[in-house]
Amino acid sequence: MVRRGRDIPSPGGDASLEPGVKEMNETWKGAIGCLGVALLSLMTIGVLYWQVVEKADTDWILKGQFSGLVWDRKTMSLSVRSLNQDKIFTQIEHRHLPHTGVTLLKNHCWFNRSQFCSVWDGVTELQVLLEPVNQSVAECYRVEWTPRHCQVALKDCFSMANVSWFGGGSMHSQYWPINNADIDSQPFIISDLQDIPTGYGSVLERYFLGSTGVAVWVHQEVPLHVGITSRKWLCLGIPPSTEMVPLSYTVCVGDSLTTVHQQVGSMIPAAQSALPDTSILHFPFWRLQKTADVVQKLEHNLKLLATKIKQHRLGDGVMDLSEQSTQLLFGEAPLLMNWRGSLAVKLNLSNEEACDWFLAHALRLQRRLEVKYLTLEGGEGSANIDLLQQRSWQLASDEYISQFTLLAEKLGNTTIISTATRTAHFPVYVRMAPRQSDWTYAGLKGLIPTVLHYSLLGYNFFIPDTVGGSLTNGFLADEELFVRWLQVVTFLPVITFSTPPWAFGESWIVNMTRSYIHRHQTFVVPLIVRQSAVLASLGHPVFRPVWWVSPDDPRTLTIDDAFLIGDEVLVAPVTEPGRVHRDIYLPGSSYQWKDVNTAQVFDGGTLLQDYPVALTDVAVFVRQKS
């Protein structure tokens, strides 16, 4: 009902309000305005408090174009971060700094925006240099700690929190990444893992790559010790010495681990200017099981093996003779030192006359036996390492192995060596260290991590250990282990046998071996040769980790049972006993992958759970062209 004779007030107009109500509204407006100012003041004070009080323990000491070096006074640690601090590339704890009293960090490199210097009296001094970019995709910091007296032990430890680390030295139980390893700090030199299973193995570089896009390269003049605390720290150090050599290394960061490796990792060894003879890839290697004490018996065993290979229609191959058999045929090696249970002599590589003698005799042996491939073994570590460390760190370095490889190169591009460091650019093959005949990371489970480790450090041309593992304690590998091992090495440069497939007395194993040798020759070898051209032109590894095509995908970082050949083929074998299914992750969200066994096509970024892989099969996927 509407009353007549009276206007209805407008619901929003001020004219309809009583004076008292108007006054109250203005009061509330003022109160709300004051409250807003107070809140703004509190927020400003809070931000200032966070910046001044909460962040007072950190200082930027150097800044590049997209990253910088931050010092944390509370923990006395350095970290490399992006300029907006949304990413920590690496955090470094300095174990040699004193933890008592007040330690101040002051820059003594005045008026220099690319260098930082500081001194801890009586302990050490620090210099950090931001190196010129020169159109590089990576930004690099050269770090150098110099002891102030001979009792100072230097040690920098890189955190493994949220970082997967790769590279360094090969190990008895090979992991990928190396975060799961646990190795006491020790000289970072090549050792014979059969004698020193807790040491570093036959392929080693002073180069470490982190999943956040960080690479660490330790300079060659450093008498380096390396230790790994499982899932916690990767530590680089120098023990106390009268020489007081600095701990010097370079840290480079980029937008991904692939790009930083392409920029920095390719500089560790020189560019691959020449490749070894790839004809070796077409032939399986056959090693004699039985030893012989006279030449006639050795020749009989060789003829018997050749007859068996021909009888089972396994094609042409290479007879791989041990050093014992070679010495039996050669008969001229001088005997002075213990080498794998026998006496031998260590070649003096600093003596030109001795080197010439060795080359002449090696070439004469090659002509006499009409052999194409020569394997040079030796140089791993030293039985007197502690004494050598006390006398001079240079005597215990791997310089001997580098010089040994130089000598091997003079024998031609069909030469095989057993140890390698700083020599990835030489056109020679590297023989993989012997592996246990079991399913562990010292055996089959560690084979793919070893392949990825070799290839990441630039050693793409290698001779894998024998199918089933050569460290058998006199027993044959079981059938399943032999089959699964064969499936892995089929996709590697060379297939090597010590246990012949007919030894199991099963015709299906011989038939399957013949099939996989054919597959290696017709499918794998052409693929490796194609990728070798990419290696020579761009430096990209032939055998690549799954993260290579999707470095920002965290699911790829810890995959240690699959690998890529180039960007074309994904190999995902079974490496665990009793399994005929396995999970397979297909990388690259923009890729499509075709199973060569079933012709099924899957999108990249897909996890295939419990994917069927029969005992006689290996899962192989080929990247589809877009």
C-alpha positions in Angstrom: 0.0 0.0 0.0 1.3 3.5 -1.0 0.5 6.5 1.1 -0.7 9.6 -0.7 0.5 13.1 -0.1 4.1 12.2 0.9 7.2 11.7 -1.3 9.1 8.4 -1.0 12.7 9.1 -0.2 15.4 8.0 -2.6 17.3 4.9 -1.3 20.8 6.3 -1.9 20.6 10.1 -1.7 22.2 12.1 1.1 19.2 14.4 1.1 17.2 11.6 2.7 19.6 11.4 5.7 19.0 13.0 9.0 21.8 15.4 10.2 22.8 13.1 13.0 23.1 10.2 10.7 25.2 12.3 8.3 27.6 13.2 11.1 28.0 9.6 12.2 28.8 8.5 8.6 31.6 11.1 8.3 33.1 9.9 11.6 33.2 6.3 10.3 34.8 7.4 7.1 37.5 9.1 9.1 38.0 6.1 11.3 38.3 3.8 8.3 40.8 6.1 6.7 43.0 6.2 9.8 42.8 2.5 10.0 44.0 2.1 6.4 46.9 4.5 7.1 47.8 2.4 10.2 47.7 -0.9 8.3 49.8 0.6 5.5 52.3 1.8 8.1 52.4 -1.6 9.7 52.9 -3.3 6.4 55.8 -0.9 5.6 57.4 -1.6 8.9 57.0 -5.3 8.4 58.6 -5.2 5.0 61.5 -3.1 6.4 61.9 -5.4 9.3 62.0 -8.4 7.0 64.5 -6.7 4.8 66.7 -5.3 7.6 66.3 -7.9 10.4 65.4 -11.2 8.7 67.7 -10.7 5.7 70.5 -9.1 7.6 72.5 -12.3 7.5 72.8 -12.3 3.7 74.7 -10.1 1.4 75.1 -10.0 -2.4 78.8 -10.0 -3.0 78.8 -10.2 -6.8 76.1 -9.8 -9.4 76.1 -10.9 -13.1 73.5 -10.5 -15.8 71.1 -13.1 -14.5 72.7 -14.6 -11.3 74.7 -13.5 -8.3 76.8 -14.8 -5.4 75.2 -14.5 -1.9 77.1 -14.7 1.4 75.2 -16.0 4.4 76.9 -14.6 7.6 75.0 -16.9 9.9 76.0 -20.2 8.2 79.2 -18.7 6.6 78.2 -20.2 3.3 78.0 -19.1 -0.3 75.2 -19.6 -2.7 74.7 -18.9 -6.4 71.2 -17.5 -7.0 69.1 -15.9 -9.7 68.9 -12.2 -9.3 65.2 -12.3 -8.3 66.1 -15.0 -5.8 63.5 -17.5 -7.1 66.1 -20.0 -7.8 69.2 -21.3 -5.8 71.6 -23.0 -8.2 73.9 -24.3 -5.5 74.7 -23.8 -1.9 78.3 -24.2 -0.7 79.4 -24.8 2.9 83.0 -24.0 3.8 84.3 -26.5 6.3 87.6 -24.8 6.7 86.3 -21.5 8.2 86.3 -21.0 12.0 83.0 -21.3 13.7 83.9 -19.5 16.9 83.9 -15.7 17.4 82.7 -13.1 15.0 83.8 -13.6 11.4 83.4 -10.6 9.2 83.4 -10.7 5.4 84.9 -7.6 3.8 85.7 -6.9 0.2 89.3 -5.9 -0.3 89.0 -5.7 -4.1 88.0 -2.0 -4.1 86.4 -0.4 -7.1 86.1 -3.8 -8.9 82.5 -4.9 -9.5 83.6 -8.3 -11.1 85.9 -9.5 -8.2 85.5 -10.1 -4.5 88.3 -10.6 -2.0 88.3 -11.4 1.7 90.7 -12.6 4.4 90.2 -14.7 7.5 93.4 -13.8 9.6 95.6 -16.8 10.1 93.3 -19.2 8.2 92.5 -18.5 4.6 91.8 -15.9 2.0 89.1 -15.9 -0.6 89.0 -14.5 -4.2 86.0 -14.8 -6.4 86.1 -13.5 -10.0 83.0 -13.1 -12.2 84.3 -14.2 -15.6 83.4 -12.4 -18.8 80.3 -13.7 -20.5 81.4 -13.4 -24.2 77.9 -14.3 -25.6 77.8 -17.4 -23.4 74.6 -19.0 -22.2 76.3 -19.7 -18.9 77.6 -17.3 -16.2 80.8 -18.4 -14.4 82.4 -17.6 -11.1 86.1 -18.5 -10.4 86.5 -19.4 -6.7 89.9 -19.6 -5.1 90.7 -20.4 -1.4 94.3 -19.9 -0.4 95.5 -21.2 3.0 97.4 -18.8 5.2 99.6 -21.5 6.8 100.5 -25.1 6.1 98.2 -26.6 8.8 95.0 -25.4 7.1 92.8 -28.1 5.3 90.5 -26.6 2.7 87.1 -28.1 2.0 84.0 -26.8 0.2 80.9 -28.9 0.3 78.1 -28.6 -2.2 74.6 -29.3 -0.9 72.5 -32.1 -2.4 69.3 -30.7 -1.1 67.0 -30.4 -4.2 70.0 -30.9 -6.5 70.9 -34.2 -8.4 74.6 -34.4 -9.1 76.3 -36.2 -12.0 79.9 -36.6 -13.2 83.1 -37.0 -11.2 84.7 -40.5 -11.0 83.4 -43.9 -11.8 82.7 -46.2 -8.8 82.5 -49.8 -7.8 78.7 -49.4 -7.4 77.8 -46.9 -10.0 74.8 -44.6 -9.2 72.9 -42.1 -11.4 72.8 -39.5 -10.1 75.7 -39.8 -7.6 73.7 -38.6 -4.7 73.2 -42.2 -3.3 77.0 -42.9 -3.2 78.8 -42.8 0.1 82.6 -42.4 -0.3 85.1 -41.1 2.2 87.2 -38.1 1.2 90.3 -39.4 -0.7 92.6 -38.4 -3.5 90.6 -37.9 -6.7 92.7 -40.3 -8.8 92.0 -43.4 -10.9 92.2 -46.7 -8.9 91.9 -50.3 -9.8 88.4 -51.0 -8.2 89.3 -54.7 -7.9 92.0 -53.8 -5.4 90.4 -50.6 -4.0 86.6 -51.0 -4.3 86.0 -47.9 -2.1 88.0 -45.6 -4.5 87.4 -44.0 -7.9 87.5 -46.0 -11.0 88.9 -46.0 -14.5 87.1 -43.0 -16.0 87.4 -39.8 -14.1 87.1 -36.0 -14.7 87.2 -33.0 -12.3 83.7 -32.0 -13.5 80.4 -32.2 -11.7 77.0 -31.2 -13.1 73.9 -30.3 -11.0 70.2 -30.6 -12.0 69.5 -26.9 -11.1 71.7 -25.9 -14.1 75.1 -25.6 -12.3 78.4 -27.1 -13.4 81.6 -27.2 -11.2 85.0 -27.6 -12.8 88.1 -28.1 -10.5 91.3 -26.7 -11.9 93.9 -29.3 -12.9 96.7 -27.9 -10.7 94.7 -28.6 -7.5 95.7 -31.8 -5.5 92.1 -32.6 -5.2 90.3 -34.8 -2.6 86.7 -35.7 -3.1 84.2 -37.2 -0.7 80.4 -37.9 -1.0 78.1 -38.0 1.9 75.0 -39.9 0.7 72.1 -37.5 -0.2 73.8 -34.7 1.7 77.1 -33.3 0.4 79.6 -33.4 -2.4 82.8 -32.2 -0.9 86.0 -30.9 -2.7 89.1 -30.3 -0.6 92.8 -30.2 -0.1 94.6 -31.7 2.9 97.2 -29.6 4.8 100.6 -29.4 3.0 103.8 -27.3 3.0 103.1 -26.3 -0.6 99.9 -24.5 0.5 98.2 -25.0 -2.9 94.9 -23.1 -3.3 91.6 -24.8 -3.8 90.6 -23.4 -7.1 87.4 -24.2 -9.1 84.9 -22.6 -11.5 81.1 -22.6 -10.9 79.0 -21.9 -14.0 75.2 -21.6 -14.1 72.6 -21.6 -16.9 68.9 -21.9 -17.5 69.1 -25.8 -17.5 71.5 -28.6 -16.9 71.5 -29.5 -20.6 72.5 -26.0 -21.7 75.1 -25.5 -19.1 76.7 -28.9 -19.9 76.7 -28.0 -23.6 78.5 -24.8 -22.8 80.9 -25.9 -20.0 81.2 -29.7 -20.2 82.4 -29.6 -23.8 85.4 -27.4 -22.6 86.6 -30.0 -20.0 88.2 -32.2 -22.6 89.2 -30.6 -25.9 86.8 -30.8 -28.8 86.5 -34.2 -30.5 88.6 -33.5 -33.6 88.9 -37.1 -34.7 86.9 -40.3 -34.1 88.2 -43.8 -33.5 87.8 -46.5 -36.2 84.0 -47.4 -36.2 84.5 -50.7 -38.0 85.1 -52.2 -34.6 81.4 -51.7 -33.8 80.3 -54.4 -36.3 82.1 -57.3 -34.5 81.3 -59.0 -31.2 84.4 -59.6 -29.0 85.0 -63.1 -27.8 87.3 -63.7 -24.8 88.8 -67.1 -24.0 87.5 -68.7 -20.8 90.4 -71.1 -20.4 93.9 -70.0 -19.7 96.9 -71.7 -21.3 100.5 -72.1 -20.1 102.0 -73.0 -23.5 101.6 -71.5 -27.0 100.3 -74.7 -28.5 97.5 -75.0 -25.9 96.5 -71.3 -26.5 96.4 -71.8 -30.2 94.2 -75.0 -29.7 91.8 -73.0 -27.5 91.5 -70.2 -30.1 90.8 -72.7 -32.9 88.2 -74.4 -30.8 86.4 -71.2 -30.0 86.4 -70.1 -33.6 84.9 -73.4 -34.6 82.1 -73.1 -32.1 81.3 -69.6 -33.2 81.1 -70.7 -36.8 79.1 -73.8 -35.9 76.4 -71.7 -34.1 76.3 -69.2 -37.0 77.2 -66.2 -34.9 79.1 -64.4 -37.6 82.5 -62.8 -37.7 84.1 -61.5 -34.5 87.2 -60.4 -32.7 89.3 -62.8 -30.5 90.1 -60.8 -27.4 93.3 -62.0 -25.8 94.2 -61.3 -22.2 97.5 -59.8 -21.1 98.6 -63.3 -20.0 97.9 -64.8 -23.5 99.6 -61.9 -25.2 102.7 -62.3 -23.0 102.7 -66.0 -23.8 102.8 -65.2 -27.5 105.1 -62.2 -27.3 107.5 -63.6 -24.7 109.5 -60.4 -24.1 107.9 -58.5 -21.2 110.4 -57.7 -18.4 109.1 -58.6 -14.9 109.6 -56.2 -12.0 106.4 -55.3 -10.2 103.1 -57.0 -9.2 100.2 -56.5 -11.6 97.0 -58.5 -11.0 98.8 -61.4 -9.5 101.7 -61.4 -12.0 105.0 -59.5 -12.3 105.3 -56.7 -14.8 107.2 -53.4 -15.4 105.8 -49.9 -15.4 106.9 -47.9 -18.4 108.8 -44.7 -17.8 106.8 -42.3 -19.9 109.2 -39.4 -19.2 111.9 -41.3 -21.0 111.6 -40.8 -24.8 113.9 -43.8 -25.5 111.6 -46.1 -23.4 108.5 -44.9 -25.2 110.1 -45.5 -28.6 111.1 -49.0 -27.4 107.5 -49.7 -26.3 106.0 -48.4 -29.6 108.4 -50.5 -31.7 107.6 -53.7 -29.8 103.8 -53.1 -29.8 103.8 -52.5 -33.5 106.0 -55.6 -34.0 103.5 -57.7 -32.0 100.7 -56.3 -34.0 102.4 -57.3 -37.3 103.5 -60.7 -36.0 100.1 -61.7 -34.8 98.3 -59.9 -37.7 95.9 -58.2 -35.2 94.0 -55.0 -35.8 93.2 -53.9 -32.3 95.6 -53.4 -29.4 94.6 -52.9 -25.8 96.9 -51.0 -23.4 96.2 -51.7 -19.7 97.7 -50.2 -16.6 98.2 -46.9 -14.8 95.5 -47.2 -12.2 96.5 -45.6 -8.9 99.5 -46.6 -6.9 100.3 -49.0 -4.1 102.4 -46.3 -2.4 99.8 -43.6 -2.6 100.2 -42.5 1.0 104.0 -42.1 0.6 103.5 -40.2 -2.6 101.0 -37.8 -1.0 103.5 -37.0 1.6 106.3 -36.3 -0.9 104.4 -34.4 -3.6 100.8 -34.3 -4.7 102.0 -34.2 -8.3 103.5 -37.7 -8.1 100.1 -39.1 -7.2 98.1 -37.3 -9.9 96.7 -38.9 -13.1 99.3 -37.3 -15.3 100.8 -40.7 -16.0 97.5 -41.9 -17.4 97.2 -38.9 -19.7 100.7 -39.4 -21.0 99.9 -43.1 -21.4 96.9 -42.3 -23.6 99.1 -40.0 -25.7 101.3 -43.0 -26.3 98.2 -45.1 -27.2 97.1 -42.6 -29.8 100.4 -43.1 -31.7 99.4 -46.7 -32.2 96.4 -45.6 -34.3 92.6 -45.1 -33.9 92.0 -48.9 -33.3 93.7 -48.8 -29.9 91.8 -49.6 -26.7 92.8 -48.2 -23.3 91.7 -49.2 -19.8 91.8 -45.9 -18.0 91.0 -42.3 -19.1 91.1 -38.8 -17.8 91.4 -35.5 -19.7 91.7 -37.6 -22.9 88.1 -37.8 -24.3 89.2 -36.0 -27.4 91.6 -38.8 -28.4 90.4 -41.2 -31.1 90.7 -44.4 -29.0 88.4 -46.8 -27.2 88.0 -47.2 -23.5 87.5 -50.6 -22.0 84.9 -50.6 -19.3 86.1 -51.9 -15.9 85.0 -55.4 -14.9 81.6 -55.8 -13.3 80.1 -58.2 -10.8 78.1 -61.0 -12.2 74.9 -60.1 -10.3 71.9 -57.7 -10.3 73.4 -55.0 -8.0 74.8 -51.6 -8.8 78.2 -53.3 -9.0 76.7 -55.5 -11.6 73.9 -55.2 -14.2 71.9 -52.5 -12.3 75.0 -50.2 -12.5 75.7 -50.8 -16.2 73.4 -48.1 -17.5 74.6 -45.5 -14.9 78.2 -46.4 -16.0 77.3 -45.8 -19.7 75.7 -42.4 -18.9 78.7 -41.5 -16.7 81.2 -42.3 -19.5 79.2 -40.5 -22.1 78.6 -37.4 -20.0 82.3 -37.0 -19.5 82.9 -37.3 -23.3 83.9 -41.0 -23.5 81.3 -42.3 -26.0 83.5 -45.0 -27.6 83.9 -47.8 -25.0 84.0 -51.6 -24.9 81.5 -52.8 -22.3 82.4 -55.6 -19.9 81.4 -59.1 -20.9 77.8 -60.2 -21.1 76.8 -61.5 -17.6 79.8 -59.7 -15.9 83.4 -60.9 -15.8 83.8 -61.0 -12.1 82.1 -64.4 -11.6 84.3 -66.2 -9.1 84.5 -69.1 -11.5 80.7 -69.6 -11.9 78.6 -68.9 -15.0 76.0 -66.1 -14.9 72.5 -67.5 -14.6 70.4 -67.6 -17.8 68.1 -64.7 -16.9 71.0 -62.4 -16.0 72.9 -63.4 -19.2 69.8 -62.6 -21.3 69.0 -59.2 -19.7 72.6 -58.2 -19.8 72.8 -59.0 -23.5 69.7 -56.9 -24.2 71.5 -53.8 -22.7 74.8 -54.2 -24.5 73.1 -54.8 -27.8 72.5 -51.0 -27.8 76.0 -50.1 -26.8 79.1 -49.8 -29.1 80.4 -53.4 -28.8 79.0 -56.8 -27.5 81.6 -58.7 -25.6 81.4 -62.4 -24.6 83.3 -64.4 -22.0 80.6 -66.9 -21.2 79.5 -68.2 -24.7 75.7 -68.6 -25.2 76.1 -72.3 -26.0 77.5 -72.9 -22.5 73.9 -73.0 -21.1 72.9 -75.9 -23.3 69.8 -74.1 -24.4 69.2 -73.6 -28.1 66.8 -70.7 -27.5 69.6 -68.7 -25.8 71.9 -69.3 -28.8 69.2 -68.3 -31.2 68.3 -65.2 -29.3 72.0 -64.2 -29.1 72.3 -64.6 -32.9 69.2 -62.4 -33.3 70.6 -59.6 -31.0 74.0 -59.6 -32.7 72.1 -59.1 -36.0 70.0 -56.3 -34.5 73.1 -54.6 -33.2 74.8 -54.7 -36.6 71.8 -53.6 -38.6 70.0 -51.2 -36.3 72.3 -50.0 -33.6 75.6 -49.5 -35.4 74.2 -47.2 -38.1 72.5 -45.2 -35.4 75.7 -44.8 -33.4 77.6 -43.8 -36.5 75.0 -41.1 -37.3 75.2 -39.8 -33.7 79.0 -39.8 -33.9 78.8 -37.1 -36.6 76.7 -35.0 -34.2 79.3 -35.6 -31.5 82.1 -34.4 -33.8 80.2 -31.3 -34.9 78.3 -30.2 -31.8 79.8 -32.2 -28.9 76.5 -33.7 -27.9 77.0 -37.2 -26.3 75.9 -40.3 -28.2 74.4 -42.0 -25.2 72.2 -39.5 -23.3 70.3 -39.5 -20.0 66.5 -39.3 -20.2 66.7 -35.7 -18.9 68.6 -34.6 -21.9 65.3 -33.9 -23.9 63.4 -32.5 -20.9 65.9 -31.1 -18.3 63.1 -29.2 -16.5 61.1 -32.3 -15.8 62.1 -33.5 -12.3 60.7 -37.0 -13.1 63.6 -37.6 -15.5 66.5 -36.7 -13.1 66.8 -40.0 -11.3 66.0 -42.5 -14.1 68.9 -44.9 -14.0 67.5 -47.8 -16.0 66.9 -46.2 -19.4 68.9 -44.2 -21.8 68.7 -42.4 -25.2 70.8 -42.8 -28.3 70.8 -39.3 -29.6 67.3 -37.9 -29.4 66.0 -40.7 -31.7 65.8 -43.9 -29.6 64.8 -44.6 -26.0 66.1 -48.0 -24.6 64.4 -49.2 -21.5 65.6 -52.8 -20.6 64.7 -54.8 -17.5 67.5 -54.8 -15.0 65.8 -56.5 -12.0 65.5 -60.3 -11.6 62.2 -62.1 -12.1 60.5 -59.1 -13.8 58.5 -59.2 -17.1 57.0 -55.7 -16.5 58.5 -52.4 -15.7 57.6 -48.7 -15.5 58.8 -46.6 -18.4 58.7 -42.8 -18.5 58.7 -41.3 -22.0 60.4 -37.8 -21.9 59.7 -34.6 -23.9 56.1 -33.3 -23.7 56.3 -32.2 -27.4 57.5 -35.7 -28.5 55.8 -38.9 -29.6 57.3 -42.3 -29.1 56.6 -45.5 -31.0 57.2 -48.9 -29.5 59.2 -50.8 -32.1 57.8 -54.2 -30.8 54.1 -53.3 -30.9 53.9 -50.2 -33.1 51.9 -48.4 -30.4 52.5 -44.6 -30.3 52.6 -42.7 -27.0 52.8 -39.0 -26.1 56.0 -37.7 -24.3 55.5 -37.0 -20.7 53.6 -40.3 -20.2 54.4 -42.8 -17.5 53.7 -46.4 -18.8 53.1 -48.4 -15.6 53.8 -52.1 -15.5 54.6 -52.1 -19.2 55.0 -55.7 -20.4 58.6 -56.7 -21.4 59.0 -60.4 -21.9 62.2 -62.2 -21.0 63.2 -62.4 -24.7 62.3 -58.7 -25.4 63.7 -55.3 -24.6 61.5 -52.1 -24.7 62.7 -49.8 -27.4 60.9 -46.6 -28.5 61.7 -44.5 -31.6 60.9 -40.8 -31.6 58.3 -40.0 -34.2 58.9 -37.1 -36.6 56.5 -34.2 -36.1 
